[in-house]
C-alpha cells in the first residue's frame, strides 16, 4: 500500500462522515418546521390547509440542503 491509496481511503471516509454530519441540519430543520406548523394549527385551526401547504414548501427547501450535502459527497469523493 502506498501513500496515495491510504490518502484516497481516508478521503472517502471523511466525505462519508461529512455527509452524515450535513444531514443533521436538515433533520433538525424539518423537525422545527413540522413542530411550528402543529403549533400554528393548534392556535388557528381554520388555517390548517394554508399552513400545511407552507409546511410542505418549507420541508422541500430544507431537504434541498440534504441534496446539496450528498452532491458534495460525490464531488469530493471522486
N, C-alpha and C positions, 0 to 999 in steps of 0.2 A: 504494500500500500504506500503510495507516495503522498506528498503533501496536498496535491490538487484533489485527490479523491477524498481525503479527510475533510478538506475545506468544503467540498460540494455536499457531503453528508451533513456537516454541521449547518450549512446554509439552508438546506432543505428542512432540517429540524427547526431552525429558528423561524423560518417563514410559516411553518405549520403552527407553531406556538403563537406567533404574531397574529395569525388569523383567529385563533381561539380567543385571544385577548380582545381582538377587534369585534368579535361577535357579542361580547358582554355589553357594550354600549347600546347597540340596537335592542337587545333584550330588555335592558332597563328602560329604554325609551318607550317600547311598546307597552310595558307594564304601566308606566306613568300615563300614557295616552288612554289606555283602557280604564284605568282607575279614575282618571278625571272625567271620563265620559259617564261612568257609573255614578259619580258624584253629581254631575250635571243633570242626569236623568232623575236622580232622587230629588233634586231641588225643583226641576221643571219637567214633570212627566210629559207635558204636551209637546215638548221639543225633542222627543226621543228620536223621531225619524231624521231630523236635521242633524242632531248630534251624532247619530250612528253613521251617517254619510261622512261627516267631518272626521270621525274616528277612523274610518277605513282609509281616507286620504292621508291622515297622519301616520297610520301604520305603514302605508305604502312608501311614504317619504323616509320613514325611519328604517324600513327594511332595505332601502336603496343603499344605506350605509354598509349593511352587511354584504351586499353585492359588490360594492367597491372594495371591501376588505378581501373578498375571495378573488376578485380580479387582480388585486395587488399581489396576492399569494402566487398566482400563476405567472405574473410578470416577473417577479423577483426570484421565483424558484427555478426558472429556466436558465 
